[in-house]
Structures are given as C-alpha cells and as structure tokens.
C-alpha cells in the first residue's frame, strides 16, 4: 500500500514538473514577438541620405560678380551671376578662370563700358592658398588708355571680380609672365587686396 502511494506521488510530481516546463515554454514563445528587429525599410532610408546630398552638390549654384566702368567717371558697378557646378562651360577650367573669361568678354550696357581689351588672353591663373596669380597677355596693358585713375579702375574690376569668389583674398597681376612696374603710368602693386575706392556713394 505504501509502495502504491509512493508511485502515485512520484507520478503526480512528474506531471507537475512537466506542466510547469510547458507553461514556461509557452510564455517564452509569447514574448518573442515583442523583440522585433528594426524594419529593413528604416535602414534603407538612412542609407539613401548621402546619395541625395551628392545629387544636390552636383547642382549647386556658384555665385560670381562682374564689373563694368562708367564711361566718364572713375566708378565701377557690379552685377551678380550664377552658374551650376556641373555646367558644361566649367568643364576643364576652374571657377576663377571661367569668371575671368566672362569679365573679359562681357559687353557694356548704356553708360557702363568694359575697358578691358577684347583680345586679352588669360595666359595662366594659379592659386596658392587664398592668393591668385593672374598672368594676362600684353593686350591688357596695351589697351589701357585714359588717366592713371582710369587704369586703376580697370585693375579694380579684375581684382575685385576674383576676390569676390569665396576662396580668394589676394591677387597678383602679371603681364606676359612678368610683373610690370607700371601700366599706363600706374605703379603696379606686388599684391592686391579688395579695392574699395571706386564704388559710387549710395
């Protein structure tokens, strides 16, 4: 009788243990959905951000300024332009080179003229840090007429056009590869900063 009770007690204990284990397994299975991984779509959206930025960088506008001189007075007047970074006109040249080409070939408007000789060529344009050395052909110097002040106004057009670009603070001017002492009676500086004297009072 005692043996039979022991067997019944042992079996009841085994059933209790099995029931407890099964209940534990069910609880763990129910908890698994709460630990969901990060959706794949979210990861893809984060990875796409640099690609969008790259597209924007390729189409950014470059602002630049060109100057014209008043035909009778020693004043310069500016106008602002824009060009896309991926514009075909920039292919094979730097932004300063492109801007100088635009300055040389721009046409006068009304009482505003471009005193730079149209046959002036950019022989070289080199940038070292924030300083640019601009080497122009002899047509630039030979084509300058009028007073010393008129000549300095024309140089101010060149210098300020380059310095309004964000990467340039100083300009050195060469003619046919050499720094001239004078152009049309004007003493030429070794290095030019932004020239402020020839803006009309507002």
TIMAR-216101 format. One line per field, with one value per residue: residue number from 1; residue in one letter; x, y, z of N, C-alpha, C, O in turn. Coordinates in steps of 0.2 Angstrom, whole numbers, plus 5000, padded with zeros to 4 digits. Example, Ala and Ser with C-alpha at 12.3 -4.5 7.8 and 13.67 -1.06 7.14 Angstrom:
// TIMAR-216101
i = c(1_2)
aa = c(A_S)
n_px = c(5066_5064)
n_py = c(4972_4989)
n_pz = c(5039_5035)
ca_px = c(5062_5068)
ca_py = c(4978_4995)
ca_pz = c(5039_5036)
c_px = c(5066_5064)
c_py = c(4984_5000)
c_pz = c(5039_5039)
o_px = c(5071_5067)
o_py = c(4983_5006)
o_pz = c(5042_5040)
This chain:
// TIMAR-216101
i = c(1_2_3_4_5_6_7_8_9_10_11_12_13_14_15_16_17_18_19_20_21_22_23_24_25_26_27_28_29_30_31_32_33_34_35_36_37_38_39_40_41_42_43_44_45_46_47_48_49_50_51_52_53_54_55_56_57_58_59_60_61_62_63_64_65_66_67_68_69_70_71_72_73_74_75_76_77_78_79_80_81_82_83_84_85_86_87_88_89_90_91_92_93_94_95_96_97_98_99_100_101_102_103_104_105_106_107_108_109_110_111_112_113_114_115_116_117_118_119_120_121_122_123_124_125_126_127_128_129_130_131_132_133_134_135_136_137_138_139_140_141_142_143_144_145_146_147_148_149_150_151_152_153_154_155_156_157_158_159_160_161_162_163_164_165_166_167_168_169_170_171_172_173_174_175_176_177_178_179_180_181_182_183_184_185_186_187_188_189_190_191_192_193_194_195_196_197_198_199_200_201_202)
aa = c(X_X_X_X_X_X_X_X_X_X_X_X_X_X_X_X_X_X_X_X_X_X_X_X_X_X_X_X_X_X_X_X_X_X_X_X_X_X_X_X_X_X_X_X_X_X_X_X_X_X_X_X_X_X_X_X_X_X_X_X_X_X_X_X_X_X_X_X_X_X_X_X_X_X_X_X_X_X_X_X_X_X_X_X_X_X_X_X_X_X_X_X_X_X_X_X_X_X_X_X_X_X_X_X_X_X_X_X_X_X_X_X_X_X_X_X_X_X_X_X_X_X_X_X_X_X_X_X_X_X_X_X_X_X_X_X_X_X_X_X_X_X_X_X_X_X_X_X_X_X_X_X_X_X_X_X_X_X_X_X_X_X_X_X_X_X_X_X_X_X_X_X_X_X_X_X_X_X_X_X_X_X_X_X_X_X_X_X_X_X_X_X_X_X_X_X_X_X_X_X_X_X)
n_px = c(5004_5010_5019_5012_5006_5018_5022_5011_5012_5025_5022_5013_5021_5030_5021_5018_5030_5032_5021_5024_5035_5031_5022_5031_5038_5028_5026_5038_5038_5027_5033_5042_5038_5038_5051_5055_5065_5073_5064_5068_5066_5068_5082_5086_5081_5090_5102_5100_5102_5115_5116_5106_5112_5123_5118_5112_5124_5130_5123_5123_5123_5135_5140_5145_5153_5153_5161_5158_5164_5160_5158_5162_5166_5176_5171_5165_5153_5144_5137_5128_5130_5125_5131_5129_5137_5139_5139_5142_5151_5160_5169_5184_5191_5195_5184_5188_5195_5185_5177_5185_5186_5173_5172_5181_5175_5163_5149_5147_5134_5123_5128_5138_5154_5166_5182_5192_5203_5197_5204_5212_5221_5220_5234_5239_5232_5235_5232_5237_5235_5225_5228_5229_5238_5237_5240_5241_5239_5249_5240_5231_5238_5242_5230_5225_5220_5218_5217_5228_5220_5209_5215_5218_5205_5201_5210_5205_5192_5196_5203_5194_5183_5189_5192_5179_5175_5173_5185_5196_5207_5218_5227_5239_5246_5252_5260_5262_5269_5278_5280_5274_5282_5275_5259_5252_5256_5253_5258_5261_5256_5263_5255_5237_5223_5206_5199_5192_5190_5183_5169_5153_5145_5131)
n_py = c(4994_5006_5007_5008_5021_5029_5027_5034_5047_5050_5050_5060_5071_5071_5075_5087_5094_5093_5100_5113_5116_5116_5127_5137_5137_5141_5154_5160_5159_5167_5179_5182_5189_5202_5207_5213_5214_5229_5237_5233_5243_5255_5256_5256_5269_5278_5275_5281_5294_5301_5299_5307_5320_5320_5322_5335_5342_5341_5350_5363_5381_5392_5408_5423_5439_5452_5466_5483_5498_5516_5526_5539_5543_5538_5526_5510_5497_5484_5467_5453_5435_5418_5401_5384_5370_5359_5364_5364_5373_5375_5365_5357_5369_5380_5389_5402_5405_5403_5414_5425_5424_5427_5440_5447_5446_5452_5463_5481_5491_5503_5518_5511_5504_5491_5492_5483_5476_5467_5457_5452_5439_5425_5420_5412_5406_5404_5397_5399_5394_5406_5415_5422_5421_5430_5429_5439_5443_5454_5463_5467_5477_5485_5490_5499_5515_5533_5541_5539_5536_5530_5518_5512_5509_5500_5489_5487_5482_5469_5463_5464_5456_5443_5442_5443_5430_5415_5408_5416_5429_5438_5445_5444_5452_5449_5452_5445_5435_5442_5454_5470_5486_5498_5502_5510_5522_5520_5514_5497_5486_5473_5464_5463_5468_5468_5481_5497_5510_5514_5514_5520_5532_5528)
n_pz = c(5000_5004_4995_4983_4985_4985_4972_4965_4971_4965_4952_4951_4955_4944_4933_4938_4936_4922_4918_4923_4915_4902_4903_4905_4893_4884_4888_4885_4871_4868_4871_4862_4850_4855_4854_4841_4826_4819_4806_4789_4780_4786_4788_4775_4771_4779_4773_4761_4762_4760_4746_4741_4745_4738_4725_4726_4728_4716_4708_4714_4715_4709_4714_4706_4703_4691_4684_4678_4671_4673_4659_4659_4672_4686_4692_4697_4693_4699_4695_4699_4695_4692_4691_4687_4696_4688_4676_4658_4653_4663_4662_4662_4667_4680_4692_4695_4683_4673_4677_4675_4661_4657_4662_4654_4641_4643_4638_4637_4645_4641_4649_4655_4653_4646_4649_4646_4635_4621_4615_4625_4633_4644_4651_4661_4676_4693_4708_4725_4740_4747_4738_4722_4706_4692_4675_4662_4644_4633_4627_4637_4645_4634_4629_4638_4641_4644_4660_4674_4684_4678_4673_4685_4690_4680_4684_4696_4693_4688_4699_4710_4705_4705_4719_4725_4724_4735_4739_4738_4742_4739_4725_4713_4699_4683_4667_4652_4659_4668_4681_4679_4681_4680_4672_4659_4666_4679_4695_4698_4710_4721_4727_4727_4737_4741_4732_4736_4733_4722_4721_4719_4729_4739)
ca_px = c(5000_5014_5023_5007_5006_5024_5021_5006_5015_5030_5019_5010_5026_5032_5016_5018_5036_5031_5016_5027_5040_5027_5019_5036_5039_5023_5027_5044_5036_5023_5037_5047_5036_5039_5058_5055_5070_5072_5062_5073_5064_5071_5089_5087_5080_5096_5107_5099_5103_5121_5115_5103_5116_5128_5114_5112_5131_5132_5119_5124_5125_5141_5138_5151_5152_5157_5161_5158_5166_5156_5162_5165_5168_5180_5167_5164_5147_5144_5131_5129_5128_5126_5132_5129_5143_5140_5138_5147_5155_5166_5172_5191_5193_5192_5179_5191_5197_5179_5174_5189_5184_5167_5174_5185_5171_5156_5148_5144_5127_5121_5134_5144_5158_5171_5188_5197_5204_5193_5209_5216_5220_5222_5240_5239_5229_5237_5230_5241_5231_5220_5231_5229_5242_5234_5245_5237_5243_5251_5234_5228_5241_5242_5224_5223_5221_5215_5221_5230_5214_5205_5219_5217_5198_5201_5213_5200_5187_5199_5205_5188_5180_5192_5191_5173_5175_5174_5191_5202_5208_5223_5228_5245_5245_5257_5259_5267_5273_5282_5276_5276_5282_5269_5254_5249_5258_5251_5263_5258_5257_5265_5249_5231_5218_5200_5199_5186_5189_5179_5162_5149_5141_5124)
ca_py = c(5000_5012_5007_5011_5028_5032_5028_5039_5053_5051_5052_5067_5076_5072_5078_5094_5097_5094_5106_5119_5117_5118_5133_5141_5137_5145_5161_5162_5159_5173_5185_5183_5195_5209_5209_5213_5218_5236_5236_5234_5250_5261_5256_5259_5276_5281_5274_5284_5301_5303_5299_5314_5325_5320_5325_5342_5345_5342_5355_5369_5387_5396_5415_5427_5446_5455_5474_5487_5505_5521_5528_5546_5544_5533_5522_5503_5494_5476_5463_5446_5430_5411_5395_5377_5367_5354_5367_5362_5379_5375_5359_5358_5375_5382_5394_5409_5405_5405_5421_5430_5424_5431_5448_5450_5446_5455_5469_5487_5492_5510_5522_5507_5501_5487_5495_5478_5475_5461_5452_5450_5432_5423_5415_5407_5408_5399_5399_5396_5396_5411_5420_5420_5425_5431_5431_5441_5444_5461_5467_5470_5483_5490_5493_5503_5522_5537_5543_5534_5533_5525_5512_5508_5507_5493_5484_5486_5477_5462_5461_5463_5450_5437_5442_5441_5422_5414_5405_5421_5435_5442_5444_5447_5453_5448_5453_5440_5431_5446_5459_5476_5491_5502_5501_5517_5527_5517_5509_5491_5483_5466_5460_5467_5466_5471_5489_5500_5517_5516_5512_5527_5533_5526)
ca_pz = c(5000_5005_4988_4978_4986_4983_4964_4964_4972_4961_4945_4952_4955_4937_4929_4940_4933_4915_4917_4924_4910_4896_4904_4904_4885_4880_4890_4881_4864_4868_4872_4856_4845_4857_4852_4834_4823_4816_4799_4784_4776_4790_4787_4768_4771_4782_4768_4755_4763_4757_4739_4740_4746_4732_4719_4727_4727_4709_4705_4717_4711_4711_4713_4705_4702_4686_4685_4672_4672_4670_4653_4660_4679_4689_4696_4695_4695_4699_4694_4701_4691_4694_4686_4691_4697_4683_4669_4653_4652_4668_4660_4660_4670_4687_4693_4693_4675_4670_4679_4671_4654_4657_4663_4648_4635_4644_4634_4640_4645_4642_4651_4658_4647_4648_4646_4645_4628_4620_4613_4631_4634_4651_4649_4666_4683_4698_4715_4730_4746_4745_4733_4714_4702_4686_4670_4656_4638_4633_4625_4643_4646_4629_4628_4644_4639_4648_4665_4679_4688_4673_4673_4692_4690_4676_4688_4702_4690_4688_4706_4714_4702_4708_4727_4727_4725_4742_4740_4736_4746_4736_4718_4710_4692_4678_4660_4649_4664_4672_4685_4677_4686_4678_4666_4658_4671_4686_4698_4700_4717_4721_4729_4728_4741_4738_4731_4738_4732_4716_4721_4720_4736_4739)
c_px = c(5004_5018_5019_5007_5012_5024_5017_5009_5021_5028_5016_5015_5029_5028_5017_5024_5035_5026_5019_5032_5036_5024_5025_5038_5034_5024_5033_5042_5031_5027_5041_5044_5037_5046_5059_5061_5068_5070_5067_5072_5068_5078_5090_5086_5086_5101_5106_5101_5109_5120_5111_5107_5121_5124_5114_5119_5132_5128_5119_5126_5131_5139_5145_5148_5156_5156_5161_5160_5161_5161_5165_5168_5172_5176_5166_5157_5147_5137_5133_5126_5128_5127_5132_5136_5145_5139_5144_5152_5161_5170_5180_5194_5191_5187_5182_5193_5190_5176_5178_5188_5178_5168_5177_5180_5164_5156_5146_5137_5126_5128_5140_5147_5163_5177_5194_5197_5201_5198_5213_5215_5223_5228_5240_5235_5231_5235_5235_5238_5225_5222_5231_5234_5239_5239_5241_5242_5244_5245_5230_5231_5241_5236_5221_5225_5218_5220_5223_5225_5210_5209_5218_5210_5198_5204_5208_5194_5190_5200_5199_5183_5183_5191_5184_5171_5177_5181_5197_5202_5213_5224_5235_5244_5252_5255_5264_5272_5278_5278_5279_5277_5277_5265_5251_5250_5256_5256_5259_5260_5259_5259_5243_5226_5211_5200_5192_5185_5185_5172_5158_5146_5134_5120)
c_py = c(5006_5012_5010_5019_5032_5033_5033_5046_5055_5054_5059_5072_5077_5076_5086_5098_5098_5100_5113_5121_5119_5125_5139_5142_5141_5152_5164_5163_5166_5179_5187_5189_5202_5212_5209_5217_5225_5234_5237_5241_5255_5261_5258_5266_5280_5281_5278_5292_5304_5304_5306_5320_5326_5323_5332_5345_5346_5347_5362_5375_5390_5404_5418_5434_5448_5463_5477_5494_5510_5524_5535_5547_5537_5529_5515_5501_5487_5473_5456_5441_5423_5406_5389_5374_5362_5357_5365_5367_5379_5369_5360_5365_5376_5388_5401_5410_5407_5412_5426_5430_5428_5438_5451_5451_5450_5462_5475_5487_5500_5514_5518_5504_5495_5489_5489_5476_5468_5455_5449_5443_5430_5418_5410_5410_5402_5402_5395_5398_5400_5416_5418_5424_5424_5433_5433_5443_5452_5466_5470_5477_5488_5493_5498_5511_5526_5539_5537_5531_5529_5518_5508_5506_5500_5488_5482_5481_5470_5459_5460_5457_5444_5437_5441_5434_5420_5411_5410_5427_5440_5440_5448_5447_5453_5450_5450_5437_5435_5452_5466_5481_5496_5500_5507_5522_5525_5512_5503_5488_5476_5462_5465_5464_5469_5479_5492_5507_5519_5514_5519_5527_5531_5531)
c_pz = c(5000_4998_4983_4979_4984_4975_4962_4965_4967_4954_4945_4951_4947_4933_4931_4937_4926_4914_4917_4918_4903_4897_4902_4896_4882_4882_4886_4874_4863_4868_4866_4852_4848_4856_4845_4831_4820_4809_4794_4780_4780_4789_4780_4768_4774_4777_4762_4756_4760_4749_4737_4740_4740_4726_4720_4726_4720_4705_4709_4713_4713_4709_4711_4703_4696_4686_4678_4675_4669_4665_4654_4667_4681_4694_4693_4697_4695_4697_4695_4696_4695_4689_4690_4691_4691_4676_4664_4652_4657_4667_4658_4663_4677_4687_4692_4686_4671_4671_4675_4664_4653_4658_4657_4642_4636_4640_4639_4640_4646_4643_4654_4652_4651_4645_4645_4638_4626_4618_4619_4632_4641_4650_4655_4672_4688_4705_4720_4737_4744_4741_4726_4711_4695_4681_4664_4650_4638_4631_4631_4644_4641_4627_4633_4642_4645_4654_4669_4683_4684_4673_4680_4692_4686_4680_4694_4699_4690_4695_4710_4711_4705_4716_4729_4727_4732_4744_4739_4740_4743_4729_4716_4702_4688_4671_4656_4653_4668_4675_4682_4682_4686_4672_4665_4663_4678_4689_4700_4706_4716_4722_4730_4733_4738_4738_4732_4736_4726_4715_4723_4726_4735_4742)
o_px = c(5003_5019_5021_5006_5012_5026_5019_5008_5021_5030_5017_5014_5031_5030_5016_5024_5037_5027_5018_5032_5039_5024_5024_5040_5036_5023_5032_5044_5032_5025_5043_5049_5038_5048_5063_5063_5062_5073_5071_5077_5070_5081_5095_5090_5088_5105_5111_5101_5109_5123_5113_5107_5123_5127_5115_5119_5135_5130_5115_5129_5132_5137_5150_5143_5162_5150_5164_5159_5159_5167_5170_5172_5171_5178_5166_5155_5149_5132_5138_5121_5131_5125_5134_5140_5150_5138_5149_5158_5166_5175_5181_5200_5186_5186_5179_5192_5190_5174_5176_5188_5177_5165_5175_5180_5160_5160_5143_5134_5128_5132_5145_5144_5164_5178_5199_5192_5203_5196_5218_5209_5227_5226_5242_5235_5228_5236_5236_5239_5221_5219_5233_5234_5239_5242_5238_5248_5241_5245_5228_5228_5240_5235_5216_5231_5215_5226_5221_5224_5207_5205_5217_5209_5194_5201_5208_5192_5186_5198_5198_5180_5179_5190_5183_5166_5182_5183_5203_5196_5213_5223_5236_5241_5256_5249_5270_5277_5281_5273_5285_5274_5274_5268_5247_5246_5258_5257_5253_5266_5258_5258_5244_5225_5212_5202_5188_5179_5183_5169_5160_5143_5131_5113)
o_py = c(5011_5018_5014_5022_5037_5038_5037_5050_5061_5058_5063_5078_5082_5080_5090_5104_5103_5103_5117_5127_5124_5128_5144_5148_5145_5156_5169_5168_5169_5185_5193_5193_5207_5218_5205_5222_5226_5230_5242_5244_5260_5267_5262_5269_5285_5285_5280_5295_5309_5308_5309_5324_5331_5327_5336_5351_5351_5350_5366_5374_5390_5405_5417_5435_5447_5465_5474_5496_5509_5525_5537_5551_5532_5529_5514_5502_5484_5476_5454_5442_5423_5407_5389_5375_5361_5354_5365_5366_5382_5368_5364_5366_5374_5391_5405_5415_5411_5415_5431_5436_5432_5442_5456_5456_5450_5465_5474_5485_5502_5515_5521_5501_5495_5488_5491_5475_5463_5449_5446_5440_5434_5412_5404_5416_5397_5408_5389_5404_5398_5422_5412_5430_5419_5439_5428_5444_5456_5472_5475_5482_5494_5499_5501_5512_5524_5538_5532_5525_5524_5513_5502_5501_5496_5482_5476_5477_5465_5454_5454_5454_5439_5431_5439_5431_5423_5411_5408_5430_5446_5435_5453_5442_5456_5448_5451_5436_5433_5454_5467_5481_5498_5496_5510_5526_5529_5507_5503_5487_5472_5457_5470_5458_5472_5482_5490_5509_5525_5513_5523_5521_5534_5530)
o_pz = c(4996_4996_4979_4974_4981_4972_4958_4961_4965_4951_4941_4949_4945_4929_4927_4934_4923_4909_4914_4916_4900_4892_4900_4894_4877_4877_4883_4870_4858_4866_4866_4850_4844_4856_4842_4834_4819_4805_4795_4778_4776_4788_4779_4764_4771_4776_4759_4751_4756_4746_4732_4736_4738_4722_4715_4723_4718_4700_4708_4708_4719_4703_4714_4701_4696_4689_4673_4680_4664_4666_4651_4668_4679_4700_4687_4703_4690_4698_4694_4694_4700_4683_4696_4686_4689_4671_4666_4650_4656_4670_4654_4661_4679_4682_4688_4683_4667_4666_4673_4661_4648_4654_4655_4638_4632_4639_4644_4636_4651_4639_4656_4648_4657_4639_4642_4635_4630_4618_4618_4632_4644_4648_4653_4673_4688_4706_4720_4739_4740_4740_4725_4712_4692_4681_4661_4651_4641_4632_4630_4645_4642_4625_4632_4641_4650_4653_4668_4684_4687_4674_4680_4695_4688_4680_4696_4703_4692_4697_4713_4715_4707_4718_4735_4730_4734_4749_4740_4741_4744_4727_4718_4699_4689_4669_4657_4651_4673_4673_4683_4687_4691_4668_4670_4665_4683_4685_4703_4707_4711_4719_4733_4732_4732_4743_4728_4737_4726_4710_4727_4729_4730_4742)
